[in-house]
Amino acid sequence: MILIPHYVASSAISGAGLFAAVDIQPGEKIYQLDYRFLLVLCDAEIAAMPPAARAATAKYSYRGRGADRLQGAVYYCADDSRFMNHADDPNTSALDNGEVYVAARFIPANTEITCDYSEFCDPADLCFDFG
């Protein structure tokens, strides 16, 4: 769940992005995992969706890492955290095994909030094909 005032807008990185609506100080909590906003969907359920719904679901899904890695299913972000784009030098840092994200440095208002996808998913999981 996103904990700071934010908005979604066009991203220079990819499609839509998550942007800070206010200045964010280093170390300030931006995201806290909340299972009410994280759905688990079976691959078979997604494969049965119409093509446009399947593509949209795949875009905002991931399988997880390590002990949290799903087989035959994905996590689907049901809040605006799904709009956080990847950056090699993100302005957030993951804590508590990715359950919390904080500002890695000062983030001025109207700046896109980014994360490192490798902190919560395997590189092979960045592109899904549900048939």
C-alpha positions as CSV (number, residue, x, y, z in Angstrom):
1,M,0.0,0.0,0.0
2,I,1.4,3.4,-1.0
3,L,1.8,5.5,2.1
4,I,2.6,9.0,0.7
5,P,0.5,11.4,-1.4
6,H,1.1,10.4,-5.0
7,Y,-0.4,10.4,-8.5
8,V,-0.1,8.3,-11.6
9,A,1.0,10.0,-14.8
10,S,2.8,9.4,-18.1
11,S,6.3,8.1,-17.5
12,A,9.5,8.7,-19.4
13,I,10.6,5.2,-18.4
14,S,7.6,3.2,-19.5
15,G,3.9,3.8,-19.9
16,A,2.4,5.1,-16.7
17,G,4.5,5.8,-13.6
18,L,4.0,6.6,-9.9
19,F,4.9,10.2,-8.9
20,A,5.4,11.9,-5.6
21,A,2.8,14.6,-4.9
22,V,5.0,16.0,-2.1
23,D,8.7,16.2,-1.2
24,I,9.8,12.9,0.3
25,Q,12.7,12.8,2.8
26,P,15.4,10.1,2.8
27,G,14.3,7.1,4.8
28,E,10.6,8.1,4.7
29,K,8.3,5.1,4.3
30,I,6.7,5.0,0.8
31,Y,5.3,1.5,0.6
32,Q,4.2,-1.1,3.1
33,L,3.1,-4.6,2.0
34,D,-0.6,-5.1,2.7
35,Y,-2.1,-8.4,1.5
36,R,-5.5,-6.7,1.0
37,F,-3.9,-5.1,-2.0
38,L,-2.0,-8.1,-3.3
39,L,-4.1,-10.7,-5.1
40,V,-2.9,-14.3,-5.9
41,L,-4.1,-15.4,-9.4
42,C,-3.6,-18.8,-10.8
43,D,-2.0,-19.0,-14.3
44,A,-5.0,-21.0,-15.5
45,E,-7.4,-18.2,-14.4
46,I,-5.4,-15.6,-16.3
47,A,-5.1,-17.8,-19.4
48,A,-8.9,-18.0,-19.4
49,M,-9.3,-14.2,-19.5
50,P,-10.0,-12.3,-22.8
51,P,-6.7,-11.3,-24.4
52,A,-6.8,-7.6,-23.3
53,A,-7.5,-8.5,-19.7
54,R,-4.8,-11.2,-19.8
55,A,-2.2,-8.7,-21.1
56,A,-3.2,-6.1,-18.5
57,T,-3.0,-8.6,-15.7
58,A,0.4,-9.9,-16.8
59,K,1.8,-6.4,-16.9
60,Y,1.2,-5.8,-13.2
61,S,2.0,-9.3,-11.9
62,Y,5.1,-11.1,-10.6
63,R,5.9,-14.5,-9.1
64,G,8.1,-13.4,-6.2
65,R,11.6,-14.5,-5.0
66,G,12.9,-17.2,-2.7
67,A,10.4,-18.6,-0.3
68,D,7.8,-16.2,-1.6
69,R,8.1,-17.4,-5.2
70,L,4.8,-18.8,-6.6
71,Q,4.6,-21.7,-9.0
72,G,1.5,-21.8,-11.3
73,A,0.3,-18.4,-9.9
74,V,1.3,-14.8,-9.7
75,Y,0.9,-11.8,-7.3
76,Y,-1.2,-9.0,-8.8
77,C,-0.7,-5.5,-7.4
78,A,-4.2,-4.1,-6.8
79,D,-3.1,-0.6,-5.7
80,D,-1.1,2.1,-7.3
81,S,2.2,0.4,-6.4
82,R,1.8,-1.4,-9.7
83,F,2.8,1.8,-11.4
84,M,6.3,1.9,-9.9
85,N,8.7,1.5,-12.8
86,H,12.1,-0.2,-12.6
87,A,15.4,1.8,-12.4
88,D,18.9,0.5,-12.2
89,D,19.5,3.3,-9.6
90,P,16.1,3.5,-8.0
91,N,15.1,6.3,-5.6
92,T,13.6,3.7,-3.2
93,S,15.2,0.9,-1.1
94,A,13.6,-2.3,0.0
95,L,13.6,-3.3,3.7
96,D,12.2,-6.3,5.6
97,N,12.5,-8.6,2.5
98,G,10.6,-6.1,0.3
99,E,7.7,-5.6,2.6
100,V,8.7,-2.0,3.1
101,Y,10.1,0.6,0.7
102,V,11.7,3.8,1.8
103,A,13.1,6.8,0.0
104,A,16.8,6.0,-0.7
105,R,17.4,9.8,-1.1
106,F,15.5,13.0,-1.2
107,I,12.6,12.8,-3.8
108,P,11.3,16.1,-4.8
109,A,7.5,16.5,-5.5
110,N,6.6,15.6,-9.1
111,T,9.4,13.1,-9.4
112,E,8.7,9.5,-10.5
113,I,9.2,6.9,-7.8
114,T,11.2,3.9,-8.9
115,C,12.3,0.6,-7.5
116,D,14.6,-2.3,-8.5
117,Y,12.4,-5.1,-9.7
118,S,15.1,-7.7,-8.9
119,E,14.4,-7.0,-5.2
120,F,11.0,-8.8,-5.5
121,C,11.1,-11.0,-8.7
122,D,13.4,-13.1,-10.8
123,P,14.5,-11.5,-14.1
124,A,12.8,-14.4,-16.1
125,D,9.5,-13.3,-14.6
126,L,9.4,-9.8,-16.2
127,C,7.6,-11.1,-19.2
128,F,4.7,-13.6,-18.8
129,D,2.9,-15.5,-21.6
130,F,-0.3,-17.0,-20.4
131,G,-1.3,-18.3,-23.8
